[in-house]
Amino acid sequence: MDGPTLSRTGGQTLVEQVMEVLGTRIAGRKAAPGSRLPSIRHLADQLGVSRSTVVEAYDRLVAEGVV
């Protein structure tokens, strides 16, 4: 299953776009409370970004209290 296409030329960074993808999944209840998030490697492969991009997005979401 392919993930959403992220823009490398838009106004948002890749980290911000990954955060948005995860936020949308959480808000849309595709990721239920208490469920595990996709592994860093899996999400990076699905979205076509580096693992460090996903790590930073996860870190920011934790800091914001989203996850």
PQR file of N, CA, C, O and H, with PARSE charges and radii, in Angstrom:
ATOM      1  N   MET A   1       0.848  -1.185   0.000 -0.4000 1.5000
ATOM      2  CA  MET A   1       0.000   0.000   0.000 -0.0000 2.0000
ATOM      3  C   MET A   1       0.886   1.238   0.000  0.5500 1.7000
ATOM      4  O   MET A   1       1.765   1.386   0.848 -0.5500 1.4000
ATOM      5  N   ASP A   2       0.653   2.090  -0.924 -0.4000 1.5000
ATOM      6  CA  ASP A   2       1.424   3.321  -1.002 -0.0000 2.0000
ATOM      7  C   ASP A   2       0.789   4.380  -0.116  0.5500 1.7000
ATOM      8  O   ASP A   2      -0.430   4.436   0.045 -0.5500 1.4000
ATOM      9  H   ASP A   2      -0.061   1.969  -1.613  0.4000 1.0000
ATOM     10  N   GLY A   3       1.643   5.213   0.450 -0.4000 1.5000
ATOM     11  CA  GLY A   3       1.163   6.301   1.287 -0.0000 2.0000
ATOM     12  C   GLY A   3       0.897   7.533   0.455  0.5500 1.7000
ATOM     13  O   GLY A   3       1.054   7.514  -0.765 -0.5500 1.4000
ATOM     14  H   GLY A   3       2.633   5.168   0.319  0.4000 1.0000
ATOM     15  N   PRO A   4       0.498   8.597   1.107 -0.5600 1.5000
ATOM     16  CA  PRO A   4       0.269   9.850   0.389  0.2800 2.0000
ATOM     17  C   PRO A   4       1.570  10.371  -0.212  0.5500 1.7000
ATOM     18  O   PRO A   4       2.661  10.076   0.277 -0.5500 1.4000
ATOM     19  N   THR A   5       1.436  11.136  -1.262 -0.4000 1.5000
ATOM     20  CA  THR A   5       2.602  11.727  -1.906 -0.0000 2.0000
ATOM     21  C   THR A   5       2.957  13.017  -1.179  0.5500 1.7000
ATOM     22  O   THR A   5       2.115  13.902  -1.024 -0.5500 1.4000
ATOM     23  H   THR A   5       0.550  11.375  -1.660  0.4000 1.0000
ATOM     24  N   LEU A   6       4.184  13.119  -0.744 -0.4000 1.5000
ATOM     25  CA  LEU A   6       4.647  14.304  -0.045 -0.0000 2.0000
ATOM     26  C   LEU A   6       5.351  15.219  -1.035  0.5500 1.7000
ATOM     27  O   LEU A   6       6.019  14.756  -1.960 -0.5500 1.4000
ATOM     28  H   LEU A   6       4.868  12.401  -0.870  0.4000 1.0000
ATOM     29  N   SER A   7       5.196  16.508  -0.834 -0.4000 1.5000
ATOM     30  CA  SER A   7       5.793  17.496  -1.724 -0.0000 2.0000
ATOM     31  C   SER A   7       7.172  17.895  -1.223  0.5500 1.7000
ATOM     32  O   SER A   7       7.358  18.200  -0.045 -0.5500 1.4000
ATOM     33  H   SER A   7       4.654  16.884  -0.082  0.4000 1.0000
ATOM     34  N   ARG A   8       8.117  17.887  -2.121 -0.4000 1.5000
ATOM     35  CA  ARG A   8       9.465  18.309  -1.759 -0.0000 2.0000
ATOM     36  C   ARG A   8       9.712  19.762  -2.164  0.5500 1.7000
ATOM     37  O   ARG A   8      10.796  20.300  -1.941 -0.5500 1.4000
ATOM     38  H   ARG A   8       7.966  17.640  -3.078  0.4000 1.0000
ATOM     39  N   THR A   9       8.705  20.385  -2.754 -0.4000 1.5000
ATOM     40  CA  THR A   9       8.867  21.765  -3.206 -0.0000 2.0000
ATOM     41  C   THR A   9       7.865  22.720  -2.574  0.5500 1.7000
ATOM     42  O   THR A   9       7.926  23.923  -2.828 -0.5500 1.4000
ATOM     43  H   THR A   9       7.824  19.947  -2.935  0.4000 1.0000
ATOM     44  N   GLY A  10       6.949  22.219  -1.763 -0.4000 1.5000
ATOM     45  CA  GLY A  10       5.902  23.056  -1.172 -0.0000 2.0000
ATOM     46  C   GLY A  10       6.414  23.884  -0.008  0.5500 1.7000
ATOM     47  O   GLY A  10       7.613  23.932   0.267 -0.5500 1.4000
ATOM     48  H   GLY A  10       6.899  21.242  -1.557  0.4000 1.0000
ATOM     49  N   GLY A  11       5.491  24.525   0.658 -0.4000 1.5000
ATOM     50  CA  GLY A  11       5.820  25.400   1.773 -0.0000 2.0000
ATOM     51  C   GLY A  11       6.108  24.679   3.070  0.5500 1.7000
ATOM     52  O   GLY A  11       6.698  25.264   3.979 -0.5500 1.4000
ATOM     53  H   GLY A  11       4.517  24.486   0.434  0.4000 1.0000
ATOM     54  N   GLN A  12       5.702  23.404   3.181 -0.4000 1.5000
ATOM     55  CA  GLN A  12       5.936  22.647   4.400 -0.0000 2.0000
ATOM     56  C   GLN A  12       7.164  21.761   4.250  0.5500 1.7000
ATOM     57  O   GLN A  12       7.468  21.272   3.162 -0.5500 1.4000
ATOM     58  H   GLN A  12       5.224  22.930   2.442  0.4000 1.0000
ATOM     59  N   THR A  13       7.862  21.564   5.361 -0.4000 1.5000
ATOM     60  CA  THR A  13       8.983  20.625   5.343 -0.0000 2.0000
ATOM     61  C   THR A  13       8.430  19.206   5.306  0.5500 1.7000
ATOM     62  O   THR A  13       7.247  18.984   5.562 -0.5500 1.4000
ATOM     63  H   THR A  13       7.615  21.961   6.245  0.4000 1.0000
ATOM     64  N   LEU A  14       9.294  18.250   4.986 -0.4000 1.5000
ATOM     65  CA  LEU A  14       8.876  16.854   4.988 -0.0000 2.0000
ATOM     66  C   LEU A  14       8.445  16.426   6.391  0.5500 1.7000
ATOM     67  O   LEU A  14       7.485  15.671   6.541 -0.5500 1.4000
ATOM     68  H   LEU A  14      10.256  18.430   4.778  0.4000 1.0000
ATOM     69  N   VAL A  15       9.143  16.899   7.408 -0.4000 1.5000
ATOM     70  CA  VAL A  15       8.779  16.567   8.791 -0.0000 2.0000
ATOM     71  C   VAL A  15       7.360  17.047   9.084  0.5500 1.7000
ATOM     72  O   VAL A  15       6.555  16.306   9.648 -0.5500 1.4000
ATOM     73  H   VAL A  15       9.923  17.513   7.286  0.4000 1.0000
ATOM     74  N   GLU A  16       7.056  18.279   8.704 -0.4000 1.5000
ATOM     75  CA  GLU A  16       5.715  18.827   8.932 -0.0000 2.0000
ATOM     76  C   GLU A  16       4.662  18.023   8.177  0.5500 1.7000
ATOM     77  O   GLU A  16       3.559  17.814   8.683 -0.5500 1.4000
ATOM     78  H   GLU A  16       7.710  18.881   8.246  0.4000 1.0000
ATOM     79  N   GLN A  17       4.993  17.577   6.979 -0.4000 1.5000
ATOM     80  CA  GLN A  17       4.042  16.790   6.196 -0.0000 2.0000
ATOM     81  C   GLN A  17       3.807  15.417   6.824  0.5500 1.7000
ATOM     82  O   GLN A  17       2.677  14.929   6.844 -0.5500 1.4000
ATOM     83  H   GLN A  17       5.888  17.747   6.568  0.4000 1.0000
ATOM     84  N   VAL A  18       4.864  14.795   7.334 -0.4000 1.5000
ATOM     85  CA  VAL A  18       4.710  13.510   8.023 -0.0000 2.0000
ATOM     86  C   VAL A  18       3.855  13.699   9.272  0.5500 1.7000
ATOM     87  O   VAL A  18       2.993  12.870   9.565 -0.5500 1.4000
ATOM     88  H   VAL A  18       5.782  15.191   7.319  0.4000 1.0000
ATOM     89  N   MET A  19       4.086  14.775  10.002 -0.4000 1.5000
ATOM     90  CA  MET A  19       3.270  15.072  11.183 -0.0000 2.0000
ATOM     91  C   MET A  19       1.804  15.233  10.786  0.5500 1.7000
ATOM     92  O   MET A  19       0.911  14.762  11.490 -0.5500 1.4000
ATOM     93  H   MET A  19       4.786  15.448   9.764  0.4000 1.0000
ATOM     94  N   GLU A  20       1.563  15.887   9.676 -0.4000 1.5000
ATOM     95  CA  GLU A  20       0.193  16.093   9.198 -0.0000 2.0000
ATOM     96  C   GLU A  20      -0.466  14.768   8.824  0.5500 1.7000
ATOM     97  O   GLU A  20      -1.634  14.542   9.141 -0.5500 1.4000
ATOM     98  H   GLU A  20       2.288  16.270   9.104  0.4000 1.0000
ATOM     99  N   VAL A  21       0.280  13.892   8.151 -0.4000 1.5000
ATOM    100  CA  VAL A  21      -0.246  12.578   7.788 -0.0000 2.0000
ATOM    101  C   VAL A  21      -0.650  11.816   9.044  0.5500 1.7000
ATOM    102  O   VAL A  21      -1.743  11.255   9.110 -0.5500 1.4000
ATOM    103  H   VAL A  21       1.229  14.076   7.893  0.4000 1.0000
ATOM    104  N   LEU A  22       0.226  11.797  10.031 -0.4000 1.5000
ATOM    105  CA  LEU A  22      -0.078  11.083  11.269 -0.0000 2.0000
ATOM    106  C   LEU A  22      -1.222  11.738  12.021  0.5500 1.7000
ATOM    107  O   LEU A  22      -2.086  11.046  12.559 -0.5500 1.4000
ATOM    108  H   LEU A  22       1.115  12.252   9.978  0.4000 1.0000
ATOM    109  N   GLY A  23      -1.240  13.061  12.064 -0.4000 1.5000
ATOM    110  CA  GLY A  23      -2.326  13.776  12.726 -0.0000 2.0000
ATOM    111  C   GLY A  23      -3.667  13.483  12.093  0.5500 1.7000
ATOM    112  O   GLY A  23      -4.674  13.339  12.787 -0.5500 1.4000
ATOM    113  H   GLY A  23      -0.538  13.623  11.627  0.4000 1.0000
ATOM    114  N   THR A  24      -3.679  13.393  10.768 -0.4000 1.5000
ATOM    115  CA  THR A  24      -4.913  13.075  10.044 -0.0000 2.0000
ATOM    116  C   THR A  24      -5.378  11.657  10.368  0.5500 1.7000
ATOM    117  O   THR A  24      -6.570  11.418  10.558 -0.5500 1.4000
ATOM    118  H   THR A  24      -2.861  13.510  10.204  0.4000 1.0000
ATOM    119  N   ARG A  25      -4.437  10.724  10.429 -0.4000 1.5000
ATOM    120  CA  ARG A  25      -4.786   9.341  10.777 -0.0000 2.0000
ATOM    121  C   ARG A  25      -5.362   9.266  12.182  0.5500 1.7000
ATOM    122  O   ARG A  25      -6.343   8.563  12.424 -0.5500 1.4000
ATOM    123  H   ARG A  25      -3.469  10.919  10.274  0.4000 1.0000
ATOM    124  N   ILE A  26      -4.747   9.994  13.104 -0.4000 1.5000
ATOM    125  CA  ILE A  26      -5.214   9.983  14.489 -0.0000 2.0000
ATOM    126  C   ILE A  26      -6.597  10.628  14.579  0.5500 1.7000
ATOM    127  O   ILE A  26      -7.500  10.083  15.213 -0.5500 1.4000
ATOM    128  H   ILE A  26      -3.950  10.565  12.907  0.4000 1.0000
ATOM    129  N   ALA A  27      -6.758  11.786  13.946 -0.4000 1.5000
ATOM    130  CA  ALA A  27      -8.042  12.497  13.986 -0.0000 2.0000
ATOM    131  C   ALA A  27      -9.146  11.699  13.303  0.5500 1.7000
ATOM    132  O   ALA A  27     -10.302  11.746  13.724 -0.5500 1.4000
ATOM    133  H   ALA A  27      -6.024  12.229  13.431  0.4000 1.0000
ATOM    134  N   GLY A  28      -8.795  10.974  12.262 -0.4000 1.5000
ATOM    135  CA  GLY A  28      -9.769  10.170  11.530 -0.0000 2.0000
ATOM    136  C   GLY A  28     -10.003   8.812  12.151  0.5500 1.7000
ATOM    137  O   GLY A  28     -10.694   7.969  11.580 -0.5500 1.4000
ATOM    138  H   GLY A  28      -7.856  10.935  11.920  0.4000 1.0000
ATOM    139  N   ARG A  29      -9.426   8.599  13.322 -0.4000 1.5000
ATOM    140  CA  ARG A  29      -9.562   7.344  14.077 -0.0000 2.0000
ATOM    141  C   ARG A  29      -9.021   6.132  13.327  0.5500 1.7000
ATOM    142  O   ARG A  29      -9.408   5.000  13.615 -0.5500 1.4000
ATOM    143  H   ARG A  29      -8.864   9.284  13.786  0.4000 1.0000
ATOM    144  N   LYS A  30      -8.121   6.367  12.362 -0.4000 1.5000
ATOM    145  CA  LYS A  30      -7.449   5.247  11.702 -0.0000 2.0000
ATOM    146  C   LYS A  30      -6.345   4.709  12.593  0.5500 1.7000
ATOM    147  O   LYS A  30      -5.862   3.593  12.403 -0.5500 1.4000
ATOM    148  H   LYS A  30      -7.806   7.287  12.129  0.4000 1.0000
ATOM    149  N   ALA A  31      -5.954   5.513  13.564 -0.4000 1.5000
ATOM    150  CA  ALA A  31      -5.016   5.087  14.602 -0.0000 2.0000
ATOM    151  C   ALA A  31      -5.754   5.290  15.920  0.5500 1.7000
ATOM    152  O   ALA A  31      -5.859   6.410  16.421 -0.5500 1.4000
ATOM    153  H   ALA A  31      -6.346   6.420  13.718  0.4000 1.0000
ATOM    154  N   ALA A  32      -6.256   4.208  16.467 -0.4000 1.5000
ATOM    155  CA  ALA A  32      -7.075   4.281  17.677 -0.0000 2.0000
ATOM    156  C   ALA A  32      -6.223   4.622  18.893  0.5500 1.7000
ATOM    157  O   ALA A  32      -5.034   4.308  18.933 -0.5500 1.4000
ATOM    158  H   ALA A  32      -6.171   3.299  16.060  0.4000 1.0000
ATOM    159  N   PRO A  33      -6.840   5.269  19.891 -0.5600 1.5000
ATOM    160  CA  PRO A  33      -6.106   5.562  21.129  0.2800 2.0000
ATOM    161  C   PRO A  33      -5.533   4.271  21.720  0.5500 1.7000
ATOM    162  O   PRO A  33      -6.229   3.262  21.835 -0.5500 1.4000
ATOM    163  N   GLY A  34      -4.271   4.324  22.086 -0.4000 1.5000
ATOM    164  CA  GLY A  34      -3.602   3.167  22.673 -0.0000 2.0000
ATOM    165  C   GLY A  34      -2.984   2.224  21.660  0.5500 1.7000
ATOM    166  O   GLY A  34      -2.245   1.314  22.035 -0.5500 1.4000
ATOM    167  H   GLY A  34      -3.706   5.143  21.993  0.4000 1.0000
ATOM    168  N   SER A  35      -3.275   2.427  20.378 -0.4000 1.5000
ATOM    169  CA  SER A  35      -2.684   1.552  19.366 -0.0000 2.0000
ATOM    170  C   SER A  35      -1.255   2.004  19.073  0.5500 1.7000
ATOM    171  O   SER A  35      -0.865   3.134  19.366 -0.5500 1.4000
ATOM    172  H   SER A  35      -3.876   3.166  20.074  0.4000 1.0000
ATOM    173  N   ARG A  36      -0.510   1.109  18.501 -0.4000 1.5000
ATOM    174  CA  ARG A  36       0.873   1.418  18.170 -0.0000 2.0000
ATOM    175  C   ARG A  36       0.939   2.180  16.852  0.5500 1.7000
ATOM    176  O   ARG A  36       0.179   1.914  15.921 -0.5500 1.4000
ATOM    177  H   ARG A  36      -0.827   0.191  18.262  0.4000 1.0000
ATOM    178  N   LEU A  37       1.849   3.117  16.797 -0.4000 1.5000
ATOM    179  CA  LEU A  37       2.106   3.822  15.543 -0.0000 2.0000
ATOM    180  C   LEU A  37       2.937   2.912  14.646  0.5500 1.7000
ATOM    181  O   LEU A  37       3.582   1.985  15.136 -0.5500 1.4000
ATOM    182  H   LEU A  37       2.467   3.333  17.554  0.4000 1.0000
ATOM    183  N   PRO A  38       2.931   3.165  13.342 -0.5600 1.5000
ATOM    184  CA  PRO A  38       3.773   2.363  12.449  0.2800 2.0000
ATOM    185  C   PRO A  38       5.248   2.493  12.856  0.5500 1.7000
ATOM    186  O   PRO A  38       5.673   3.521  13.383 -0.5500 1.4000
ATOM    187  N   SER A  39       6.007   1.443  12.602 -0.4000 1.5000
ATOM    188  CA  SER A  39       7.430   1.519  12.907 -0.0000 2.0000
ATOM    189  C   SER A  39       8.061   2.624  12.072  0.5500 1.7000
ATOM    190  O   SER A  39       7.549   2.994  11.015 -0.5500 1.4000
ATOM    191  H   SER A  39       5.662   0.608  12.174  0.4000 1.0000
ATOM    192  N   ILE A  40       9.164   3.137  12.555 -0.4000 1.5000
ATOM    193  CA  ILE A  40       9.876   4.204  11.844 -0.0000 2.0000
ATOM    194  C   ILE A  40      10.241   3.735  10.440  0.5500 1.7000
ATOM    195  O   ILE A  40      10.028   4.454   9.464 -0.5500 1.4000
ATOM    196  H   ILE A  40       9.580   2.837  13.413  0.4000 1.0000
ATOM    197  N   ARG A  41      10.780   2.554  10.346 -0.4000 1.5000
ATOM    198  CA  ARG A  41      11.205   2.021   9.045 -0.0000 2.0000
ATOM    199  C   ARG A  41      10.012   1.860   8.104  0.5500 1.7000
ATOM    200  O   ARG A  41      10.085   2.240   6.935 -0.5500 1.4000
ATOM    201  H   ARG A  41      10.952   1.970  11.139  0.4000 1.0000
ATOM    202  N   HIS A  42       8.924   1.304   8.607 -0.4000 1.5000
ATOM    203  CA  HIS A  42       7.745   1.076   7.763 -0.0000 2.0000
ATOM    204  C   HIS A  42       7.171   2.396   7.254  0.5500 1.7000
ATOM    205  O   HIS A  42       6.887   2.533   6.064 -0.5500 1.4000
ATOM    206  H   HIS A  42       8.864   0.995   9.557  0.4000 1.0000
ATOM    207  N   LEU A  43       7.002   3.360   8.145 -0.4000 1.5000
ATOM    208  CA  LEU A  43       6.423   4.636   7.739 -0.0000 2.0000
ATOM    209  C   LEU A  43       7.350   5.371   6.771  0.5500 1.7000
ATOM    210  O   LEU A  43       6.884   5.979   5.807 -0.5500 1.4000
ATOM    211  H   LEU A  43       7.234   3.249   9.112  0.4000 1.0000
ATOM    212  N   ALA A  44       8.649   5.318   7.022 -0.4000 1.5000
ATOM    213  CA  ALA A  44       9.609   5.961   6.114 -0.0000 2.0000
ATOM    214  C   ALA A  44       9.513   5.349   4.718  0.5500 1.7000
ATOM    215  O   ALA A  44       9.503   6.068   3.719 -0.5500 1.4000
ATOM    216  H   ALA A  44       9.028   4.825   7.805  0.4000 1.0000
ATOM    217  N   ASP A  45       9.444   4.027   4.654 -0.4000 1.5000
ATOM    218  CA  ASP A  45       9.323   3.354   3.362 -0.0000 2.0000
ATOM    219  C   ASP A  45       7.991   3.692   2.690  0.5500 1.7000
ATOM    220  O   ASP A  45       7.940   3.931   1.484 -0.5500 1.4000
ATOM    221  H   ASP A  45       9.453   3.443   5.465  0.4000 1.0000
ATOM    222  N   GLN A  46       6.912   3.710   3.485 -0.4000 1.5000
ATOM    223  CA  GLN A  46       5.582   3.988   2.948 -0.0000 2.0000
ATOM    224  C   GLN A  46       5.491   5.398   2.366  0.5500 1.7000
ATOM    225  O   GLN A  46       4.866   5.607   1.326 -0.5500 1.4000
ATOM    226  H   GLN A  46       6.954   3.516   4.465  0.4000 1.0000
ATOM    227  N   LEU A  47       6.118   6.367   3.043 -0.4000 1.5000
ATOM    228  CA  LEU A  47       6.020   7.757   2.606 -0.0000 2.0000
ATOM    229  C   LEU A  47       7.167   8.186   1.698  0.5500 1.7000
ATOM    230  O   LEU A  47       7.127   9.270   1.116 -0.5500 1.4000
ATOM    231  H   LEU A  47       6.626   6.197   3.888  0.4000 1.0000
ATOM    232  N   GLY A  48       8.184   7.346   1.576 -0.4000 1.5000
ATOM    233  CA  GLY A  48       9.313   7.680   0.716 -0.0000 2.0000
ATOM    234  C   GLY A  48      10.212   8.762   1.283  0.5500 1.7000
ATOM    235  O   GLY A  48      10.733   9.600   0.547 -0.5500 1.4000
ATOM    236  H   GLY A  48       8.217   6.466   2.049  0.4000 1.0000
ATOM    237  N   VAL A  49      10.392   8.738   2.610 -0.4000 1.5000
ATOM    238  CA  VAL A  49      11.262   9.707   3.280 -0.0000 2.0000
ATOM    239  C   VAL A  49      12.307   8.959   4.090  0.5500 1.7000
ATOM    240  O   VAL A  49      12.230   7.740   4.242 -0.5500 1.4000
ATOM    241  H   VAL A  49       9.969   8.058   3.208  0.4000 1.0000
ATOM    242  N   SER A  50      13.276   9.687   4.603 -0.4000 1.5000
ATOM    243  CA  SER A  50      14.314   9.048   5.410 -0.0000 2.0000
ATOM    244  C   SER A  50      13.765   8.719   6.799  0.5500 1.7000
ATOM    245  O   SER A  50      12.787   9.306   7.261 -0.5500 1.4000
ATOM    246  H   SER A  50      13.339  10.677   4.479  0.4000 1.0000
ATOM    247  N   ARG A  51      14.418   7.777   7.437 -0.4000 1.5000
ATOM    248  CA  ARG A  51      14.021   7.403   8.802 -0.0000 2.0000
ATOM    249  C   ARG A  51      14.190   8.566   9.761  0.5500 1.7000
ATOM    250  O   ARG A  51      13.395   8.727  10.688 -0.5500 1.4000
ATOM    251  H   ARG A  51      15.213   7.300   7.062  0.4000 1.0000
ATOM    252  N   SER A  52      15.213   9.375   9.550 -0.4000 1.5000
ATOM    253  CA  SER A  52      15.432  10.513  10.451 -0.0000 2.0000
ATOM    254  C   SER A  52      14.283  11.521  10.358  0.5500 1.7000
ATOM    255  O   SER A  52      13.966  12.193  11.340 -0.5500 1.4000
ATOM    256  H   SER A  52      15.858   9.244   8.798  0.4000 1.0000
ATOM    257  N   THR A  53      13.667  11.626   9.193 -0.4000 1.5000
ATOM    258  CA  THR A  53      12.506  12.503   9.033 -0.0000 2.0000
ATOM    259  C   THR A  53      11.356  12.007   9.896  0.5500 1.7000
ATOM    260  O   THR A  53      10.695  12.797  10.570 -0.5500 1.4000
ATOM    261  H   THR A  53      13.925  11.080   8.395  0.4000 1.0000
ATOM    262  N   VAL A  54      11.117  10.708   9.877 -0.4000 1.5000
ATOM    263  CA  VAL A  54      10.041  10.119  10.687 -0.0000 2.0000
ATOM    264  C   VAL A  54      10.363  10.250  12.174  0.5500 1.7000
ATOM    265  O   VAL A  54       9.479  10.564  12.971 -0.5500 1.4000
ATOM    266  H   VAL A  54      11.654  10.066   9.330  0.4000 1.0000
ATOM    267  N   VAL A  55      11.607  10.014  12.551 -0.4000 1.5000
ATOM    268  CA  VAL A  55      11.997  10.152  13.961 -0.0000 2.0000
ATOM    269  C   VAL A  55      11.718  11.564  14.449  0.5500 1.7000
ATOM    270  O   VAL A  55      11.161  11.750  15.531 -0.5500 1.4000
ATOM    271  H   VAL A  55      12.325   9.759  11.904  0.4000 1.0000
ATOM    272  N   GLU A  56      12.101  12.554  13.661 -0.4000 1.5000
ATOM    273  CA  GLU A  56      11.863  13.940  14.067 -0.0000 2.0000
ATOM    274  C   GLU A  56      10.371  14.241  14.155  0.5500 1.7000
ATOM    275  O   GLU A  56       9.933  14.932  15.075 -0.5500 1.4000
ATOM    276  H   GLU A  56      12.554  12.403  12.782  0.4000 1.0000
ATOM    277  N   ALA A  57       9.588  13.729  13.208 -0.4000 1.5000
ATOM    278  CA  ALA A  57       8.136  13.943  13.247 -0.0000 2.0000
ATOM    279  C   ALA A  57       7.545  13.308  14.497  0.5500 1.7000
ATOM    280  O   ALA A  57       6.728  13.933  15.174 -0.5500 1.4000
ATOM    281  H   ALA A  57       9.944  13.168  12.460  0.4000 1.0000
ATOM    282  N   TYR A  58       7.942  12.077  14.818 -0.4000 1.5000
ATOM    283  CA  TYR A  58       7.456  11.410  16.030 -0.0000 2.0000
ATOM    284  C   TYR A  58       7.857  12.214  17.276  0.5500 1.7000
ATOM    285  O   TYR A  58       7.046  12.417  18.180 -0.5500 1.4000
ATOM    286  H   TYR A  58       8.605  11.570  14.268  0.4000 1.0000
ATOM    287  N   ASP A  59       9.098  12.660  17.310 -0.4000 1.5000
ATOM    288  CA  ASP A  59       9.570  13.440  18.463 -0.0000 2.0000
ATOM    289  C   ASP A  59       8.753  14.706  18.650  0.5500 1.7000
ATOM    290  O   ASP A  59       8.396  15.061  19.774 -0.5500 1.4000
ATOM    291  H   ASP A  59       9.756  12.495  16.576  0.4000 1.0000
ATOM    292  N   ARG A  60       8.460  15.382  17.559 -0.4000 1.5000
ATOM    293  CA  ARG A  60       7.669  16.626  17.651 -0.0000 2.0000
ATOM    294  C   ARG A  60       6.234  16.337  18.096  0.5500 1.7000
ATOM    295  O   ARG A  60       5.666  17.095  18.882 -0.5500 1.4000
ATOM    296  H   ARG A  60       8.750  15.094  16.646  0.4000 1.0000
ATOM    297  N   LEU A  61       5.653  15.254  17.603 -0.4000 1.5000
ATOM    298  CA  LEU A  61       4.293  14.898  18.009 -0.0000 2.0000
ATOM    299  C   LEU A  61       4.236  14.542  19.490  0.5500 1.7000
ATOM    300  O   LEU A  61       3.257  14.855  20.167 -0.5500 1.4000
ATOM    301  H   LEU A  61       6.115  14.639  16.965  0.4000 1.0000
ATOM    302  N   VAL A  62       5.269  13.898  19.991 -0.4000 1.5000
ATOM    303  CA  VAL A  62       5.337  13.601  21.432 -0.0000 2.0000
ATOM    304  C   VAL A  62       5.457  14.906  22.211  0.5500 1.7000
ATOM    305  O   VAL A  62       4.774  15.093  23.217 -0.5500 1.4000
ATOM    306  H   VAL A  62       6.065  13.644  19.441  0.4000 1.0000
ATOM    307  N   ALA A  63       6.312  15.800  21.757 -0.4000 1.5000
ATOM    308  CA  ALA A  63       6.509  17.079  22.445 -0.0000 2.0000
ATOM    309  C   ALA A  63       5.224  17.900  22.471  0.5500 1.7000
ATOM    310  O   ALA A  63       4.969  18.629  23.430 -0.5500 1.4000
ATOM    311  H   ALA A  63       6.867  15.649  20.939  0.4000 1.0000
ATOM    312  N   GLU A  64       4.408  17.783  21.409 -0.4000 1.5000
ATOM    313  CA  GLU A  64       3.153  18.513  21.338 -0.0000 2.0000
ATOM    314  C   GLU A  64       2.016  17.816  22.085  0.5500 1.7000
ATOM    315  O   GLU A  64       0.925  18.370  22.223 -0.5500 1.4000
ATOM    316  H   GLU A  64       4.615  17.191  20.630  0.4000 1.0000
ATOM    317  N   GLY A  65       2.277  16.596  22.565 -0.4000 1.5000
ATOM    318  CA  GLY A  65       1.259  15.846  23.303 -0.0000 2.0000
ATOM    319  C   GLY A  65       0.241  15.142  22.421  0.5500 1.7000
ATOM    320  O   GLY A  65      -0.800  14.701  22.906 -0.5500 1.4000
ATOM    321  H   GLY A  65       3.163  16.146  22.453  0.4000 1.0000
ATOM    322  N   VAL A  66       0.529  15.034  21.146 -0.4000 1.5000
ATOM    323  CA  VAL A  66      -0.394  14.369  20.221 -0.0000 2.0000
ATOM    324  C   VAL A  66      -0.321  12.858  20.392  0.5500 1.7000
ATOM    325  O   VAL A  66      -1.335  12.164  20.313 -0.5500 1.4000
ATOM    326  H   VAL A  66       1.375  15.393  20.752  0.4000 1.0000
ATOM    327  N   VAL A  67       0.879  12.358  20.626 -0.4000 1.5000
ATOM    328  CA  VAL A  67       1.069  10.916  20.868 -0.0000 2.0000
ATOM    329  C   VAL A  67       1.782  10.720  22.184  0.5500 1.7000
ATOM    330  O   VAL A  67       2.043   9.585  22.582 -0.5500 1.4000
ATOM    331  H   VAL A  67       1.703  12.921  20.690  0.4000 1.0000
TER
END
